[in-house]
Amino acid sequence: MVLGSWFLVLGSWFLVLGSWFLVLGSWFLVLGSSGHPIFNFSMSQQ
């Protein structure tokens, strides 16, 4: 039973982290497609 509760806690944490990464990823996609200066600077540095 203890392992089951731990898996529930870990699963909920992964769900929260996954949703945050989805939000951040979509924001980076929007900024990159709109031609944000930050992305142009990072591309020119390479």
N, C-alpha and C positions, 0 to 999 in steps of 0.2 A: 504493500500500500504506500510505503514511503517513496519507493521508486516511481510509482504512478503519479504522485503529487509533484515530484521533482520534474518529471517529463511534462506535466501540465504547465508548470512555471516556465520551463525552458521553451516550450512551444509558444506560449503567449509572448515571451520576450522576443523570439525570432519573428513572430508575426508583427510586433511593433517595429522592430528594426527593419524588417522587409518593407513595411509600408513607408517608413521614413526614407529608405533608399529609393523607393519608387518615386516619391515626391521630389527628392533631390535630383534624381536622374531626369525626370520630366522637366524640371526647371532648367537644368543644364542644356537639355535639348532645345528648349524654347530660346534661351539666351544664345546658344550657338547658331541656331537657324536665323536669328534676327541680326547676326553680325555684331555681337557685343565686342567692344574694344579689348576686353580682357582676353577673349579667345584669339583675337588677331595678334595681341602681344605675345601670348604663349606660343603661337604658331611661328612667329618671327624669331623667337628666341632659339628655337631648335635649328 
